[in-house]
């Protein structure tokens, strides 16, 4: 990278720091140069790299699938049409097997989650120094910035703001459909009448606050675990790539060994990024199904 004088710790921290833009305490807006600047910005900050790549990859998904859909034919499909049809069929089969209710939004949402999350995860397979180096060069020569202060993370799903943000959207949908399908009273009963119940009215009243606490914890744990699972797996994978990259500065033999490790880990990581996208999709479908299930369905 630009900045060969970076120590190993600085190299790792540089790769794990987002390009953050926000408002400083004196009121002016700008890019953060270090962790202290990010802390000073507080909630008035945006991770430009994570947001930018998320939007860019989402746009690729949209225009790619839209283009294939517009050109789709009933004849022999092309390679891209075959891939898209395979993805659509795969998602449709999963939705039909797990969601036994009527909601035209669930299947398109599941397809979006699967492909979008996969695209974001796939960024982890790009050479770890390539895009950050280009960002540093751009910041240095186009914006006049110190290259050491140009941070650039290219894997959106290694940012908890992105993964927890997606999980929060799923959580809002769970609340909305739980309330609309079961009604406020029915939803409250679901939270307060399980897991402990009794035919004795006095005991049931005693159990209600206990059930409410347990079920609220369980309800909130769904989006938290959904977002943190994706973040944790991709963050760990990114960290391993960073540590392997450090081996290239340890001499010829260690560099060769690091190159072999990088290939092996990249091949294994293909499974991880695919599996994590699939898990996020499946859990979303399951949670949506649970939002529709009445007390008799539990």
C-alpha positions as CSV (number, residue, x, y, z in Angstrom):
1,X,0.0,0.0,0.0
2,X,0.9,3.6,-0.2
3,X,2.7,4.0,3.0
4,X,5.3,1.2,3.2
5,X,6.4,2.7,6.5
6,X,3.3,1.5,8.2
7,X,3.9,-0.9,11.1
8,X,1.9,-4.2,11.1
9,X,-0.5,-2.8,13.7
10,X,-1.0,0.4,11.7
11,X,-1.5,-1.7,8.5
12,X,-4.2,-3.8,10.2
13,X,-5.9,-0.7,11.8
14,X,-5.8,1.1,8.4
15,X,-7.7,-1.8,6.7
16,X,-10.2,-2.0,9.5
17,X,-11.1,1.7,9.5
18,X,-13.9,3.2,7.5
19,X,-13.7,6.3,5.3
20,X,-15.9,8.4,7.6
21,X,-17.5,11.8,6.7
22,X,-19.3,13.8,9.3
23,X,-19.7,16.9,11.4
24,X,-17.1,18.0,13.9
25,X,-17.9,19.7,17.2
26,X,-17.1,23.1,15.8
27,X,-19.8,22.6,13.2
28,X,-17.8,22.0,10.0
29,X,-18.1,18.9,7.9
30,X,-15.2,16.8,6.7
31,X,-13.5,13.4,6.5
32,X,-12.1,11.9,9.7
33,X,-8.3,11.5,9.9
34,X,-8.2,9.2,12.9
35,X,-10.3,7.4,15.5
36,X,-10.5,10.6,17.6
37,X,-12.1,12.4,14.8
38,X,-14.7,9.6,14.3
39,X,-15.4,9.7,18.1
40,X,-15.9,13.5,17.9
41,X,-18.4,13.1,15.1
42,X,-20.5,10.7,17.0
43,X,-23.8,9.9,15.3
44,X,-23.4,12.7,12.8
45,X,-21.1,10.6,10.7
46,X,-21.4,8.4,7.6
47,X,-19.2,5.5,6.5
48,X,-18.8,6.7,2.9
49,X,-17.1,3.5,1.7
50,X,-19.7,1.1,3.2
51,X,-22.7,3.1,2.0
52,X,-21.1,3.7,-1.4
53,X,-20.3,0.1,-2.1
54,X,-23.7,-1.1,-0.8
55,X,-25.6,1.3,-3.1
56,X,-23.3,0.5,-6.0
57,X,-23.7,-3.3,-5.6
58,X,-27.4,-2.9,-5.1
59,X,-27.6,-1.0,-8.3
60,X,-25.7,-3.7,-10.1
61,X,-28.1,-6.3,-8.9
62,X,-31.1,-4.2,-9.9
63,X,-30.0,-3.3,-13.4
64,X,-28.5,-6.8,-14.1
65,X,-31.7,-8.7,-13.2
66,X,-33.9,-6.0,-14.8
67,X,-31.9,-6.3,-18.0
68,X,-32.1,-10.1,-18.1
69,X,-35.9,-9.9,-17.3
70,X,-36.5,-7.5,-20.2
71,X,-34.5,-9.7,-22.7
72,X,-35.7,-13.0,-21.4
73,X,-37.1,-15.4,-24.1
74,X,-38.9,-18.7,-24.1
75,X,-36.2,-20.2,-26.3
76,X,-32.8,-21.5,-25.3
77,X,-31.6,-19.1,-22.6
78,X,-28.2,-17.5,-22.6
79,X,-25.7,-18.0,-19.8
80,X,-26.8,-14.9,-17.8
81,X,-30.5,-15.7,-18.2
82,X,-29.8,-19.3,-17.0
83,X,-28.0,-18.0,-13.9
84,X,-30.8,-15.5,-13.1
85,X,-33.4,-18.2,-13.6
86,X,-31.5,-20.6,-11.3
87,X,-31.4,-17.9,-8.6
88,X,-35.1,-17.1,-8.9
89,X,-36.1,-20.8,-8.9
90,X,-33.8,-21.5,-5.9
91,X,-35.4,-18.6,-3.9
92,X,-38.9,-19.5,-5.0
93,X,-38.5,-23.1,-3.8
94,X,-37.2,-21.9,-0.4
95,X,-40.0,-19.5,0.1
96,X,-42.6,-22.0,-0.8
97,X,-41.1,-24.6,1.6
98,X,-40.9,-22.1,4.6
99,X,-43.5,-19.4,4.1
100,X,-47.0,-20.9,3.9
101,X,-48.9,-17.6,3.7
102,X,-49.8,-15.1,1.0
103,X,-47.5,-12.1,0.6
104,X,-46.2,-11.1,-2.8
105,X,-43.3,-9.2,-1.2
106,X,-41.5,-12.1,0.5
107,X,-40.1,-13.8,-2.5
108,X,-38.7,-10.6,-4.2
109,X,-37.3,-9.6,-0.8
110,X,-35.6,-12.9,-0.3
111,X,-34.1,-12.8,-3.8
112,X,-32.8,-9.3,-3.1
113,X,-31.3,-10.3,0.2
114,X,-29.6,-13.4,-1.3
115,X,-28.0,-11.7,-4.3
116,X,-27.3,-8.3,-2.7
117,X,-25.6,-9.8,0.4
118,X,-23.7,-12.2,-1.8
119,X,-22.4,-9.3,-3.9
120,X,-21.3,-7.4,-0.8
121,X,-19.6,-10.5,0.6
122,X,-17.9,-11.2,-2.7
123,X,-15.9,-8.0,-2.3
124,X,-13.9,-9.9,0.2
125,X,-12.3,-11.9,-2.6
126,X,-10.8,-8.8,-4.3
127,X,-7.1,-8.3,-3.7
128,X,-7.1,-6.7,-0.3
129,X,-4.7,-3.8,-1.1
130,X,-6.0,-3.0,-4.6
131,X,-9.0,-0.8,-4.1
132,X,-7.6,0.9,-0.9
133,X,-4.4,1.7,-2.8
134,X,-6.5,3.3,-5.7
135,X,-8.5,5.3,-3.1
136,X,-5.3,6.5,-1.5
137,X,-3.9,7.6,-4.8
138,X,-7.1,9.4,-5.6
139,X,-7.2,11.1,-2.2
140,X,-3.6,12.1,-2.5
141,X,-3.5,13.5,-6.0
142,X,-7.1,14.6,-6.6
143,X,-8.0,15.9,-3.1
144,X,-4.6,16.7,-1.7
145,X,-5.1,14.4,1.3
146,X,-2.5,12.6,3.3
147,X,-2.6,9.0,1.9
148,X,-2.3,7.6,5.5
149,X,-5.6,9.4,6.3
150,X,-7.5,7.9,3.4
151,X,-9.2,4.9,4.8
152,X,-11.2,2.6,2.5
153,X,-13.1,-0.6,3.5
154,X,-14.4,-2.4,0.4
155,X,-16.6,-5.1,2.1
156,X,-19.8,-3.5,3.3
157,X,-20.8,-6.6,5.4
158,X,-17.7,-6.1,7.6
159,X,-19.4,-2.9,8.8
160,X,-21.9,-3.6,11.6
161,X,-23.8,-0.5,10.6
162,X,-24.7,-2.1,7.3
163,X,-25.6,-5.6,8.6
164,X,-27.5,-4.3,11.6
165,X,-29.2,-1.8,9.4
166,X,-30.5,-4.6,7.1
167,X,-31.5,-6.6,10.2
168,X,-33.4,-3.6,11.6
169,X,-35.4,-3.4,8.4
170,X,-36.3,-7.0,8.7
171,X,-37.3,-6.4,12.3
172,X,-39.6,-3.5,11.4
173,X,-41.3,-5.8,8.8
174,X,-41.7,-8.5,11.5
175,X,-43.4,-6.0,13.9
176,X,-45.6,-4.6,11.1
177,X,-46.9,-8.0,9.9
178,X,-47.2,-9.3,13.5
179,X,-49.4,-6.4,14.3
180,X,-51.4,-6.4,11.0
181,X,-51.9,-10.2,10.9
182,X,-52.6,-10.8,14.6
183,X,-53.8,-7.4,15.7
184,X,-52.3,-5.5,18.7
185,X,-54.2,-7.7,21.2
186,X,-53.2,-10.9,19.5
187,X,-49.6,-9.8,19.3
188,X,-49.6,-8.8,23.0
189,X,-51.0,-12.2,23.9
190,X,-48.3,-14.0,21.9
191,X,-45.7,-12.1,23.9
192,X,-47.3,-12.4,27.3
193,X,-48.9,-15.9,27.2
194,X,-45.9,-17.9,26.2
195,X,-43.8,-19.9,27.2
196,X,-45.5,-20.2,30.6
197,X,-49.2,-20.5,30.7
198,X,-51.9,-21.8,33.1
199,X,-55.7,-22.3,33.2
200,X,-55.6,-20.6,36.6
201,X,-56.2,-16.9,36.0
202,X,-54.1,-15.8,39.0
203,X,-51.1,-17.9,37.9
204,X,-51.5,-16.6,34.4
205,X,-51.5,-13.0,35.6
206,X,-48.3,-13.9,37.6
207,X,-46.7,-15.4,34.5
208,X,-47.5,-12.5,32.1
209,X,-44.7,-10.1,33.1
210,X,-42.2,-13.0,33.1
211,X,-43.4,-14.1,29.7
212,X,-43.3,-10.6,28.4
213,X,-39.7,-10.1,29.4
214,X,-38.6,-13.4,28.0
215,X,-40.4,-12.9,24.7
216,X,-39.2,-9.3,24.3
217,X,-35.7,-10.5,24.7
218,X,-36.3,-13.3,22.2
219,X,-37.9,-10.8,19.8
220,X,-35.1,-8.2,20.0
221,X,-32.4,-11.0,19.8
222,X,-33.7,-11.9,16.3
223,X,-32.4,-8.8,14.4
224,X,-29.4,-8.5,16.6
225,X,-28.2,-12.0,16.0
226,X,-29.2,-11.7,12.3
227,X,-26.9,-8.7,11.8
228,X,-24.1,-9.8,14.1
229,X,-23.8,-13.2,12.5
230,X,-23.2,-11.8,9.1
231,X,-20.9,-9.1,10.4
232,X,-18.9,-11.5,12.6
233,X,-18.2,-14.1,9.9
234,X,-17.2,-11.6,7.2
235,X,-15.1,-9.5,9.6
236,X,-13.2,-12.7,10.7
237,X,-12.7,-13.6,7.0
238,X,-11.4,-10.1,6.2
239,X,-9.1,-10.3,9.2
240,X,-7.5,-13.5,8.0
241,X,-6.9,-12.0,4.6
242,X,-5.2,-9.0,6.2
243,X,-3.0,-11.3,8.3
244,X,-2.1,-13.4,5.3
245,X,-1.2,-10.1,3.4
246,X,1.3,-9.3,6.1
247,X,3.2,-12.4,5.3
248,X,4.3,-11.0,1.9
249,X,6.7,-8.7,3.8
250,X,8.4,-11.5,5.7
251,X,10.8,-12.7,3.0
252,X,10.5,-15.0,-0.1
253,X,9.7,-18.3,1.7
254,X,7.1,-16.8,4.0
255,X,5.6,-14.8,1.1
256,X,5.2,-18.0,-1.0
257,X,3.6,-19.7,1.9
258,X,1.3,-16.8,2.4
259,X,0.4,-16.9,-1.3
260,X,-0.6,-20.6,-1.0
261,X,-2.6,-19.8,2.2
262,X,-4.4,-17.0,0.4
263,X,-5.5,-19.2,-2.5
264,X,-6.7,-21.9,-0.1
265,X,-8.5,-19.4,2.1
266,X,-10.1,-17.7,-0.9
267,X,-11.5,-21.0,-2.2
268,X,-12.9,-21.8,1.2
269,X,-14.2,-18.3,1.6
270,X,-16.4,-18.7,-1.5
271,X,-18.4,-21.2,0.6
272,X,-18.5,-18.8,3.5
273,X,-19.8,-15.8,1.6
274,X,-22.4,-17.9,-0.2
275,X,-23.5,-19.6,3.0
276,X,-23.9,-16.4,4.9
277,X,-26.0,-14.8,2.2
278,X,-28.2,-18.0,2.2
279,X,-28.5,-18.0,6.0
280,X,-29.5,-14.3,6.1
281,X,-32.2,-15.0,3.5
282,X,-33.5,-18.1,5.2
283,X,-33.8,-16.5,8.6
284,X,-35.6,-13.6,7.1
285,X,-38.1,-15.9,5.5
286,X,-38.5,-17.9,8.7
287,X,-39.0,-14.7,10.8
288,X,-41.6,-13.4,8.3
289,X,-43.4,-16.8,8.6
290,X,-43.4,-16.5,12.4
291,X,-44.9,-13.0,12.1
292,X,-47.9,-14.6,10.3
293,X,-48.3,-17.6,12.5
294,X,-51.1,-17.3,15.1
295,X,-51.1,-18.9,18.5
296,X,-52.6,-22.0,17.1
297,X,-49.7,-22.4,14.6
298,X,-47.0,-22.2,17.3
